[in-house]
Amino acid sequence: MNKKSSGKKLATQASKIMRSNNSSKIQKSLAASVLSQRSNQKITGKIMETKASTVVNSNKYSDVTKSLAASVLSQSDKDR
């Protein structure tokens, strides 16, 4: 079981991103992952882990997108 969960502030931000028509596909994907990990019963899947890693290591994404990606990565499977 995962010992980490998404914080309230980030979950609220993720919720706003999901409802916005201006959010990118990658933002919505990361936001959905953040929201699904609001409780500590889920961990990041391998595909989402790769997506989030790409975002964090790229200069083309906003700070908000990178924040979502960092949260997703912090809840990944450490054994992978």
N, C-alpha and C positions, 0 to 999 in steps of 0.2 A: 504494500500500500504506500502511496505517496504521502509524505509528511507535510508537503507544501500545498497551499491553495492560493488562488488569485485574491488579491486584496480588494476591499470594497471600492476604493477610489478608481482602480484600474478596471474593475468590473463595470462600474458606472460609465466610464469612458468607452469601454467596449460596447456596452448597450447602445450608447449614442451613435457609435460608428455603424452598428448593425442597422439602425433605423435611418441613417442618412443616405440620401441619393447621391451624395458627392463623394462617398467613400470608395476607395479602389477595391478591386477584387481581393488583393492580397491583404488589405486592412480588414476586410470582412472575414476572410478566412482565419486570420490570426485572432480577431475579436471573438469569433465563434469558439475557438479553442480556449481562449481565456475564460469565457463564460462557462464552458463545459467543465472547467477545472476550478470552479468557484468552491466546490467542496474538495476535500483531499482524497477522493476515491478514484480519481482518474489521473493517468500520466500521459504525457505527450507521445504520440505515435511517431514512428520512424520517418514517415513522409513529412509530417508537420515539423518535425525536428530539423529536417534538411531545409525546408522552406524558411523557417525562422533563422537558421544559421546563415543562410544566404542574405537575408534582410539585414541582420546585424553586421555582417561583414561588407556591406555595400554602402557607397556614398550617395546613392540615388534615392534613398527612402527618408521620409521625414522622421523627426524625433518621436512623434506619436507612434508611428509604425514600428520603429526600432524598440520602443518601450514595450509594445505588445509582444514583439518577437522575443525580447529578453525574458519576459514573464513566462512565455511558452517554453523557452529553453530551460528556465530554472526548474521546471516541473517535468523534465524529461527523465528517461530511464538512465540512471548513472552507470548501469552495468553494460550499456550498449557501447 
